[in-house]
Amino acid sequence: MPCGGGLSSGARLRLILDNRASVVLCTPTYALHLARFAREQGIRLDASTPGYSVRSLIVAGEPGGSIPATRARIEEAWNARVFDHSGMTEIGPLAIECSANPGGLHILEDDYFAEVLDTKTGNVAAAGQPGELVLTNLGRLGSPLLRYRTGDLVRVDPRPCPCGRKWLRLDGGILGRTDDMIAIRGNNFLSFRPGERAAPVCLRLWSTGLRSIARPLSPSCVSRLSRCPAASATWHRELRTRSAMS
């Protein structure tokens, strides 16, 4: 039952209740927005509300489904299980989460040949180490892509999955983007992930010294880090300096 952009949140919520929808597909942020809207309208997203039958949400389009804090907020708000999903317009749906092992994604290897490559060397990343997801699609005759660099940072889980699937599993789903990674004294760090507190990462970056960063911080990274509640006056001055170098 499609609910396109022309509908208000109230209309979408009414469709879910009137049709006793059992599965909702949306972005993680919209799932949280719709739950907040329902709360403001005095509608409980549980069995006490007539017509409420949602048992699971499939979230995609942005990080969140595999981020524990965001996932927990959605599941608590909807009283339903969250399943993460990943895909791209240019390559198609590419990964799913199984019910037996939350917090990760299985690549649909019947349809894709997947590689996870070290962002510096271009070699295959060691198991458990972050790398860029590179995909070759199989069978899409109208849109073939060979070794497509997705820009997504992922980490291969070498352990067998309890669900029994042999498909490649990405632990933690999509961890971030290659342009969100910064190098500090030879170590790679991701700027904080959506849905998680920025402070611990900011403090860790500060402890290693911003001046040792190998390249200027991007404006978007500076903007996000500058909102960190743990940032000191010295931290803000350093951020402004790094930003001026961009």
C-alpha positions in Angstrom: 0.0 0.0 0.0 2.1 3.0 -1.2 1.9 6.2 0.8 3.6 8.8 -1.4 4.9 12.3 -0.7 1.5 13.9 -1.2 0.1 12.5 2.0 0.4 14.1 5.4 1.7 12.1 8.4 -1.9 12.0 9.8 -3.2 10.5 6.6 -0.4 7.9 6.5 -1.1 6.9 10.1 -4.8 6.6 9.4 -4.0 4.3 6.4 -1.9 2.1 8.7 -4.7 1.8 11.2 -7.6 1.5 8.8 -5.9 -1.2 6.7 -4.4 -3.0 9.7 -1.0 -2.8 8.1 1.4 -5.3 9.6 4.7 -4.1 8.0 5.8 -0.5 7.5 8.6 0.5 5.1 10.2 3.9 5.6 13.4 5.7 6.6 14.5 5.4 10.2 14.0 9.2 10.8 10.5 9.0 9.4 9.7 6.1 11.6 10.7 8.2 14.6 8.8 11.2 13.3 5.6 9.3 12.7 5.8 7.8 16.2 6.2 11.2 17.7 3.3 12.5 15.6 1.1 9.6 16.9 2.1 10.4 20.5 1.3 14.1 20.0 -2.2 13.1 18.7 -2.7 10.8 21.7 -2.5 7.6 19.6 -0.8 4.7 21.2 1.2 2.4 18.8 0.2 -0.8 20.5 -2.6 -3.3 20.7 -4.8 -1.0 22.7 -5.4 1.1 19.6 -8.1 -0.3 17.3 -6.5 -1.3 13.9 -2.9 -1.3 15.1 -1.3 -4.4 13.8 2.3 -3.4 13.0 4.7 -6.2 13.9 7.8 -5.1 12.0 9.3 -2.1 10.2 11.7 -2.3 7.3 13.9 0.8 7.3 16.3 1.9 4.5 17.6 5.0 2.8 19.9 6.2 5.6 21.8 4.8 8.6 19.7 3.8 11.6 18.4 0.3 11.3 21.7 -1.2 12.4 22.6 1.5 14.9 21.7 0.1 18.3 20.5 3.4 19.9 18.3 4.4 16.9 17.0 0.8 16.4 16.0 0.6 20.1 14.1 3.9 19.9 12.1 2.8 16.9 11.3 -0.6 18.3 10.2 0.9 21.6 8.1 3.6 19.9 6.3 1.1 17.6 6.3 -2.0 19.8 7.6 -3.8 16.7 10.7 -5.4 15.3 13.0 -3.4 13.1 14.7 -4.9 10.0 17.5 -3.0 8.3 17.7 -2.9 4.5 20.2 -1.5 2.0 20.0 -0.6 -1.7 20.9 2.0 -4.3 19.1 3.5 -7.2 22.0 2.7 -9.5 22.5 -0.9 -8.5 19.2 -2.0 -6.9 18.3 -3.7 -3.5 21.5 -5.3 -2.3 21.4 -6.4 1.4 18.9 -7.6 4.0 18.8 -8.3 7.7 17.9 -11.7 8.9 15.6 -12.3 11.8 18.1 -14.5 13.7 20.9 -12.0 13.9 20.0 -8.3 14.3 22.4 -5.5 13.7 23.9 -6.6 10.4 23.2 -7.1 6.7 23.5 -10.0 4.3 24.6 -9.2 0.8 22.2 -10.8 -1.8 25.1 -12.8 -3.3 22.8 -14.5 -5.8 22.6 -11.1 -7.5 25.9 -9.4 -6.6 29.6 -10.2 -6.4 30.8 -8.2 -3.4 34.2 -7.1 -2.4 35.3 -5.1 0.7 38.5 -3.2 -0.1 41.0 -1.3 2.1 40.4 2.4 1.3 44.2 3.1 1.2 45.7 0.1 -0.6 42.7 -1.1 -2.7 43.5 -4.7 -1.5 40.9 -6.9 0.2 40.3 -5.7 3.7 41.0 -8.1 6.5 38.0 -9.7 8.2 36.7 -7.4 10.9 38.4 -4.3 9.5 36.4 -1.5 7.8 36.7 -1.2 4.1 34.8 0.2 1.1 32.0 -2.0 -0.4 32.6 -2.6 -4.1 29.9 -4.4 -6.1 29.4 -6.0 -9.4 25.7 -6.7 -10.2 24.7 -9.9 -11.9 21.8 -10.2 -14.3 20.8 -6.6 -14.5 21.2 -6.4 -18.3 19.9 -2.9 -18.6 22.2 -1.4 -16.0 25.4 -3.5 -15.6 28.0 -2.2 -13.2 31.4 -3.7 -12.7 33.3 -3.2 -9.5 31.2 -0.3 -8.6 32.7 1.7 -5.7 29.7 2.4 -3.5 31.5 4.8 -1.1 29.9 2.8 1.8 32.2 1.7 4.7 31.4 -1.8 5.9 33.0 -4.5 8.0 32.8 -8.2 7.1 31.6 -10.6 9.8 33.6 -13.8 9.4 31.4 -15.8 11.9 28.7 -18.2 10.7 25.3 -16.6 11.0 22.7 -18.4 13.2 20.1 -18.0 10.3 22.1 -20.5 8.3 22.6 -18.3 5.2 26.1 -18.5 3.6 25.8 -15.0 2.2 28.4 -12.4 3.1 27.3 -10.6 6.3 28.2 -7.0 7.1 28.5 -6.6 10.8 26.8 -3.4 11.9 25.3 -2.8 8.4 26.6 0.4 6.7 29.1 2.0 9.1 29.4 5.3 7.2 30.8 6.8 4.1 34.4 6.9 2.9 34.3 10.7 2.9 33.4 10.6 6.6 36.6 8.9 7.5 39.6 11.0 8.7 43.1 9.8 9.3 44.8 10.6 12.7 48.4 9.5 13.3 48.0 6.6 10.9 44.6 5.5 12.3 41.3 5.8 10.6 38.4 7.3 12.5 34.8 7.8 11.5 33.0 11.0 12.5 30.2 10.1 14.7 27.4 8.0 13.3 23.8 9.3 13.1 21.8 8.3 16.2 24.8 8.0 18.5 26.3 10.6 20.9 29.1 12.7 19.4 30.9 13.4 22.6 32.9 10.2 23.1 34.3 10.4 19.5 35.0 14.2 19.8 36.9 13.5 23.0 38.9 10.7 21.4 39.7 12.9 18.4 40.8 15.7 20.8 43.0 13.4 22.8 44.9 12.4 19.7 45.3 16.0 18.5 43.5 17.6 15.7 46.7 19.0 14.2 47.9 15.5 13.3 44.9 15.0 10.9 46.4 14.2 7.5 43.9 16.4 5.6 41.6 19.3 6.3 38.2 18.5 7.9 35.3 18.9 5.5 32.8 21.7 6.3 30.1 19.1 7.1 32.4 17.3 9.5 33.3 20.6 11.2 29.7 21.6 11.5 28.7 18.3 13.1 31.7 18.2 15.5 31.2 21.8 16.5 27.8 20.9 18.0 29.4 18.4 20.4 28.5 19.3 24.0 31.9 18.1 25.2 33.8 20.6 23.0 35.9 23.2 24.8 36.8 26.7 23.7 40.2 25.4 22.6 38.4 22.6 20.6 36.3 25.2 18.8 39.3 27.4 18.0 41.0 24.3 16.5 37.9 23.4 14.5 37.8 26.9 13.0 41.5 26.6 12.1 40.9 23.3 10.4 37.9 24.6 8.6 39.9 27.6 7.2 42.3 25.1 5.7 39.6 23.5 3.6 
